[in-house]
Amino acid sequence: MINLRHYNFSANIHLFRMKDIGILLDVNSGAVHVLDDQTFYFVKELIGNRGDWELAQTLTAAAYSPVLAEEIGKELEEAYRAGILFTEEAEFEFDYGSFFPKSICLNVAHLCNMRCRYCFAQQGSFGQNQGLMSMEVARQAVDFLIRSSGPRKNLELDFFGGEPLLNMDVVKATVEYGRERASQAGKQVSFTLTTNAMTLEEQVRDYLVAEGISVILSLDGRPEVNDRMRILPDGEGTYRRIAPRIQAMVASNPVSYYVRGTFTARNLDFINDFLHLASLGFENISLEPVSGGAPGIALTEEHLPQIALQYEELAEVILAREREGKPLNFFHFNLDLNGPCLAKRLTGCGAGIEYLAVTPEGDIYPCHQFIGIPEFKMGNVREGMVDESVRQIFAGNTLSQKECRNCWARFHCGGGCHAQAYFQSGDISVPHQLTCLMHQKRLECSFYIAARRMEG
């Protein structure tokens, strides 16, 4: 019999049901257990009675049978002895401030040829002067990344905006220069480009494929949904122009791609947008909840029940497509059951430490969402160094410093998005509650999918 009277169940165990499956996540080991009704009952009573093993076994015996209760107890104890159930959180010695940058978001254009209604970047300018990055700044950014990356061998550079295809000459020159400099330094650099596809013509597609550049392609789903939010300066919708270009890009077989949509309060039935994107032939799809937005667009906790049902329905669609031999990849259901690496488990995305953003003027920020906020400016690539005081703010923003230390989902988000926390509360260490709740639901759906797969 195990003594669990002082065990912190709320922080270290997540027990839930989805559909007809009982699932238990052991937070610290990352082990996912599929439970039958009787074992689910035992664990539920164990949690409800604060770790009183004897009482949980007695109640299970009364509800089912003494023999079954004893068998369940033995199985749970074996899992405990094996280190995959009721595990304790380890104490990590972790100096995040000693990590080196590995990725830069290069805002090559603070211009955009669209006027999306939910745009967090203020129509591409991020509240700054509109303009394009010069090749001089782009070279300095590449040099800064290589010089700052220390012993890291694999680096990443993301072309972003605004709309990066508006500065295609600099994109091309940066790829060439980046590969040359990385090779000289004994490193490798990979490239990603995020585009609204308005100018994604054949020669651009051919270039992206030939250079092995990953692409993120923005399309919100059904024509009426896309055209309600993703519009041209004159108010015209963009679906008719961009959908065929995105289809052609995907058909060109890029090294990797995602078609990325955004759902808002105006399309809470976003499962239909997912299905529409799948009907266009896209297999890698991401549907992101809108970040902020005006009333009527922004998501609130009132929307959470409907969002949760949509995620559950989406999980069933994913499983059904797998059974048909036509798998679909939904970004937010991708789950490594072994858990992410230590750094991501404790810190999240790496903003301000491993990941930085650079503006057309060469200014450095912790990520693209912080661009234009003076207190988060970290320096300039011309100077080749970052403000250590800002860096240390992010280095110290780990799970151990946050209220989410007792959240069961903590190791799968590292404490959540720094920027969303800041924009909600003015404090990067206070998680955005609605984002947390949506993330928890997506994780439950991911565990549910994994459990269904275990059934064969």
Sequence and secondary structure as in RCSB ss.txt:
>XXXX:A:sequence
MINLRHYNFSANIHLFRMKDIGILLDVNSGAVHVLDDQTFYFVKELIGNRGDWELAQTLTAAAYSPVLAEEIGKE
LEEAYRAGILFTEEAEFEFDYGSFFPKSICLNVAHLCNMRCRYCFAQQGSFGQNQGLMSMEVARQAVDFLIRSSG
PRKNLELDFFGGEPLLNMDVVKATVEYGRERASQAGKQVSFTLTTNAMTLEEQVRDYLVAEGISVILSLDGRPEV
NDRMRILPDGEGTYRRIAPRIQAMVASNPVSYYVRGTFTARNLDFINDFLHLASLGFENISLEPVSGGAPGIALT
EEHLPQIALQYEELAEVILAREREGKPLNFFHFNLDLNGPCLAKRLTGCGAGIEYLAVTPEGDIYPCHQFIGIPE
FKMGNVREGMVDESVRQIFAGNTLSQKECRNCWARFHCGGGCHAQAYFQSGDISVPHQLTCLMHQKRLECSFYIA
ARRMEG
>XXXX:A:secstr
    TT  HHHHEEEEEETTEEEEEETTT  EEEE HHHHHHHHHHHHTTT HHHHHHHHHHHS HHHHHHHHHH
HHHHHHTTSSS         GGG    EEEEEEEE  S   TT TTTTTTTTS  EE  HHHHHHHHHHHHHHTT
T  EEEEEEEES GGGGHHHHHHHHHHHHHHHHHTT EEEEEEEE  TT  HHHHHHHHHTT EEEEE  SSHHH
HHHHSB TTS B HHHHHHHHHHHHHT  SSEEEEEEE TT   THHHHHHHHHTT  EEEEEE  S STTTS  
GGGHHHHHHHHHHHHHHHHHHHHTT   EEGGG   TT   HHHHHHSS BTTTEEEE TT EEESSGGGTT GG
G  EETTTTEE HHHHHHHHT SGGGSGGGG TTGGGTTT  HHHHHHHHS TTS  HHHHHHHHHHHHHHHHHH
HHHHH 
